[in-house]
């Protein structure tokens, strides 16, 4: 589950800030440690020099008298232990703790080093002084060491206040970031409330005023989606209204015919006519219902898969086989002219409905004894399917309306007025177009559908 946007933004702000605070804290600790080491080393060196100044020749022998001031330098409330050692040459002890180690290798003096004494870590300094007497030169080494209590206390005294200040700054930064995020995310929460509080049919665009520039593309995308939903809802409302209007007439007629049939005696010839009328009306309603369902299916059909190849040659052949009886009843010459690779990407069921509606429409409006031809050919990256007839055609002023729902070019036709609307919707869902134009010699009508040809993988050559 994704965390909240406020928490994620806070995390991305505090993560580099915490890393910065950690680095500065380590640098502060290093600076505090260097300062404490410098103060301690200076105190050790001062004590060693004080002791070394008091080493003198007395009656031809070296004497080391430790002045109290040399050790009072280290007085502190942390009860550090101070050790010293005075050595003449390399091994003659003049005073102090014999176990206090000298530096192993001292290239120059004073030499600072860390050592251990009685299990305690010490910081020590070795200071060397040359003493002269009667032409004799003797090096005297003074070693002063001290435990680390005051040093560690000084590091804490220097570092802890800085660490506290940095922690306070981090807490202040967290508080300010939370306040800033809450303030700046308020328009987003308001936008959420605006969308959540809407009624189901309140398909109005969201106002983009007073929104951050980063939110406006999101709101624009939502508004585009709302516009498409509004268009779809309007289309569906119009579709329902048109369907109700078209079904009202056959339902009223069917009710009248049923009432009339109920009033007729069983042997009345009028009863036979009424039952025949009821059958015709029922078939009309079934045809309208089937066409409405097909139109709804075409409008809700997803975009066809690019790898679903449909051979229009087989689709056209199957559709003509189903309509050949309707053509024969009207003595219409029904034929086909199919040439080339007519494969397209799409739904075989919907494309079959497209062909059937175009051919059926041509058969309905062509006079008896006429001819209807279904033709298909390949033109570049398109498959062109045409239905040509020699019927009365469509006047130029009506051609722009023939693809509307429930439009019929002739009032005496028994069609539903949905055939060409279904054809256009199926063609559009397959990325194609449909158009009508006068036939050859301006006789009859040509209905043309252009669909993208199937672009499947070519079979490898052997």
N, C-alpha and C positions, 0 to 999 in steps of 0.2 A: 504494500500500500504506500503510495507516494505521500511524503510529508507535506505540510502546508507550505505555500509559497513564502509566507512570512518567515517560517523557520528555516527554509532553504536559503533565502536571502541573508538572514542573520548569520547562518553558518558560513556562507561565503565571505561575509564581511569580517566576522570574528576570527576565522581561521588564519588569514594572513596577519591580522592584528595580534593574535596570540603568538604567532611565530615571531613577529617583531618584538613583542614584549619578552619572549624567552631569550632571544639573542641579546637584547639590551640588558636583561637581567644577568646573563652570563658575563657580559662585558663589564657590568657594574661590579660583579663579584671579583672578576679578575683585577679591576682597578683597586678595589678595596684591599685585596690580598697584596698587591704590589705596594700600596701605601703602608700597610702594616709591616710588611717585610722591610721596607726602607727605614721606617721609624725604629724597628727593632734592631736592624743592622747598625744604624747610626749609634744607638744606645750601647750596643755591644762594643763597637769600635771605640767610643768615648771611654768606656770603662777600662778596656784593654790599654789604651794610651795612658790613662791616669795611673794604672798599676805599673806600666812600663817606665813611667817617669820617676817612680820612686825606687827603682832597682839601681843600687849604687855599689861602689867598691868601699868596703869597710875593712881596714887593716889588711888589704891585699886579697880580700875574699868578697864575693858578691853577696849582697844582702837584699832581700825582697820584703819590704814592709807594705802591707796592704792598707791603704788609707780607707776609712769608712766611706768617704764620698764616692769611691769607685763602685761600691755596691749599693749605695742609696739611690743611684740612678734608676734601679729596677723596682723600687717600691711601688706596689700596686695592690688593689683589694683582691687580686686573684691569687695571691700567695704563690707566686712563682718561686722556684728554687734556682739559685744562681751558683754556678761552680766556676772555679778558676784554677789555673795551673801556670806556674812559672818554671821554665826549663832553660838551663844554660847549655848551650850547644844542642845536642840531640837527646841527651839522656840524663843530665844531672838535674834533679828536681830541687828547686829552690823553695817551693811552697805550693800549697793547694792540694787538689785531689789527684792522686797519682793515676787513677783509672780513667781520667778524662783524656780521650784520644786526641792526638795531633792529626792534622790533615795528612792524608797519605802522600799526596804530591802537591806541593804548593809552588807554583811557578812564580808567583809574586805575592807580596804581602801588602796590605792585610788580605787574608784569605778567609772567606765565609764558606761554611759547610754545615751539613746536617749530620748528627751522630746520635748515639744512644749511650745512656749511663744509668745503670741500675734499672734497666727496663723502661726508662723514660726517654722519649724523643727530645733532643736538644737542638737548639740553633746556636752555633758557636762561631767565633772569629779567632783567628790566629794572627797576632801582631808581633812583629820581630823588630828588635832594636839592637844596634851594634854598640858595645861598650869598649872603651879604650883605657888601658892602664899600663904605663911603663912600656909602651910599644906593643902591648898585647891587645889583640882584637878578639872579642868573644861575642858571638850572637846570643841574644837572650830572647826567647819566644814566650809571649804571654798569650794564654788561651782563656777566653771567657765564654761560658755557655749558659744558656737559660732555657727553662721549660717553656711550653707554648701557650700557657693559660692566657696571659695578657694579649698575646698576638691574636689568638682566636677571638677573644672578646673585642679587640679593636676591629677585626674583620666584620663581626656581627654588628658592632655599633656603626660602622660605615655602610654596610650593605643592606641591613634590614630596613632602615628608613627609605632608601631608594626603592627597595622591593615593595614596600608598603605604598609608596607614591605611585609606582607603576601599576600595582593592583587596583588602586583607587581610580587611576586613569582608565584602566580596562573596564571597571564596573561603570564608570561614567560613560564610556563609549558604548557599552551595551545598552544602557538606559536611553542614550540619545538616539542610537540606531533603532531601538524598539519604538520610540516616539515617532521618529521619522518614517519608519515603515508603516506604522498604524495610520499616520496622517496621509502618506502618499498612496496607500492602498485603499483608502476610503472611496475614491471614485470607482475602483473595481468592485468593491462590495455593493456600492449603490447600483452599479450596472447589473450585478447578480440579482439584486432585489427587483430591479426593473423588469428583468426577464422572468423571474420566478413568479411575480405577482400578476402576470398577464393572464387574461382570459384565453381559453383555447382558440377562439376565432379572432383574437386581437392581433392581426398580422400587420402591424404598423412598424415602420423602420425605427430603429433606436436612434435617439439624438446623440450626435457626436460632439456637441459643444461641451466645453469644460472637461474634456477628456485628454489624458496625456497622449502625446504623439505616438508612443509605442502601442497604445490601446486602439488607436483609430483604425489601423488595418484589420484588427480582429473584428471590431464593430462593423466595418465596411463589409467584411466577409459574411457576418451574421445577417446584415441587412440584405445582401444579395440572396442569401438563402431564404430569408423571409419573403423577398419579392418573388422568388421561384415558387415558394409554398403558396403565396397569395394567388399567383397565376394558376397554379394547379388546382387550388380550391375553387377559384372562379370557374375554371374549365369544368370541374366536376359538378358544380352547381348548375351550370348551363347544360351540361350533359344530362343530368337528372331531370331538369325542367323540360328539355327537348324530348327525352324518352317518355316522360309522363304525358306530354302533349300528343306524341305519336301513338301511344298505347290507348289513350282515352277514346279515340274514334273507333277502332275495332272492338274495344270492350263494350262501348255503347251499342254498336251495331249488333254484336253478339247477343247482348241482353234483349234487344228488340226482336231479333230472330227467334230466340228461345221463347219469349212471351207469345209471339205469333204462333210458333209451333205448338205451344201448350193449348191454344184456343182451337186448333184444327182437330177434326175427327180423324181416327186412325186411317180411314180410307180416302181422305181428302187429297187430291193431287197437289194442293198447295203445301201440304206437309212435306212432300218430297222436295219441293223447291226450297222450303225453309231449311230442311236438313242439309241440302246441298250448299245453301248460303252459309250455314253454321260451319260446315267443313272448310269452305273457302276462308272464312274469317279466322278460323282456328289456325289454318296453315299460314295466313298472313301474320298472326301474332307470333307463331313459332319462328317464322323467318325474321321478323323484327327482333325478337328476343335473341336469336342466334347471332344476328349481326351486331346487336348491342354488346353481347358478351365478347365477340371477336374484336370489336373496337376497343373495349376495355382491356382485353388481353394485349392488343397491339400497343396501347398507350403505356401499359405497365411493364412491357417486356424489357429485360435488361439488354445492354449492348451485347451483340453476338460475339462469341469467342473467335479470335482470329484464326484458330486452327480447326474450326468446324466448317469444312467445305461442303457446299450443297451444289449439286449439278442441276442447273436450271433446265437442261434438256429433259431429265427425268421428271422434274416438277411440272413442266409444261405438258408433257405427254400424259401424266396422271390426271391433270386438271381437264384436259380435252376429252379424255375417256369418260369422265363423269358428266360432261356437258354435251356429249355428242347427241344424246336422245333429245335434249331440249332444242338443239339446232335442227334435228331432223323433223321435229313436230312443226317447225316453222319453215321447213324446206330451205334452210340456210346452209350454204356450202362452208363447212368449217375445216380449215386446213392449218398447217404449220410449216414454217421455213426456219430451221435452226441450223446455224453454221458456226464452227469453231469451238474453242474451249469456253464453255459457259458456266464455269464454276465460280461461285461467290461464297463469302463467309456469312453465315447466318443461320436462321431457324428454318428448317424444311417445312414445318407446319405453317408458319406465318407466310413464307414465300409462296406456298401452295395457295393460301387464302388470297394473296395478292393477285396471282395469275387467274384464279377462279373468278374473282370479282370483276376483273377487267374483261375477261371473255364473256361472263354472264351479262355484264352491262351492255356489251356490244350486241349480243344476241337479242336482248330485250328491246333495244331501240332500233335495230335494223329491220327493214321491211321484209315480209316473206319473200323468199326467192333470192335474197341477197347473199353476200358472202362475207365471212369473217376469217381473218388470217392472223395467227400468232407467230411472230417472227423474233428470232434472237440472233445476236451477232456480237463479236468481240471488237471493241474499238480502244486500242491502247490498253490503259489500266482499268477500263470499264467494260461491264457487260450491259448491252442495251437490249431491252425487251420491249417489243411493240405489239399492240393489237390494232389491226387496220380493218375497217369495215366500210361499206359503201352505203351506209344509212343516211338519214337526214342531216347528220352532223349537229354541231352546237353553234348557235349564233355567237359572233365575236363578243357582244356585250354580256353574255352569260358565262363565258369561259372562266372568268375570274372567280365565279361562285360555285362551280361544279364540285369543288373539293370540300365544300361546307357540309356539315351534317344535315341530313334530312332535306337536302336540296334535290329537286327533281326537275329536269329540263322540260318534261312534258307532264301535264296534269292528268292525262289519261293512262299513264304508266302505272303498273302494279308493283313497281320497285319500292324499296324502303328509303331510298335517298342516303344510304350509308355506305354504299359500295366504294365510291371514289374517296370518301373520307378515310375509310379503312386502308385503301391502297396508299394514300399519301402518308398515313401514320406508319405503316409497315416500312415503306421506302425510307422515311426519315430515320426510323430506328435502326436501319441497316446502313446508314450513311449515304443514302441515295436521294434522288429527286424524281419527280413525276410531272409530266406536262401533257397537255392536249393541244392538238393543232389540226387544221383541215387536212383531209386525205389527198392523195394524188389527183391533180386536176381540180382541187377544191371540192371534191366529192367525198362525202363521208367524213370519218374522224380517225385520227391516229393518236392513241394514248401511248406515251413513251415513258419507260422507267429506266433510269441509269443507276447501276449499282457498282460499287468498287469490286473489281475482280479479286479472286482469292489469291493471296500471295504466300502460298505454302512453300515448303522446302522442295526444290526441284529434285527429282529422282536422279541419283548418280548414274553417269554414263559408264558403260562397260567397255 
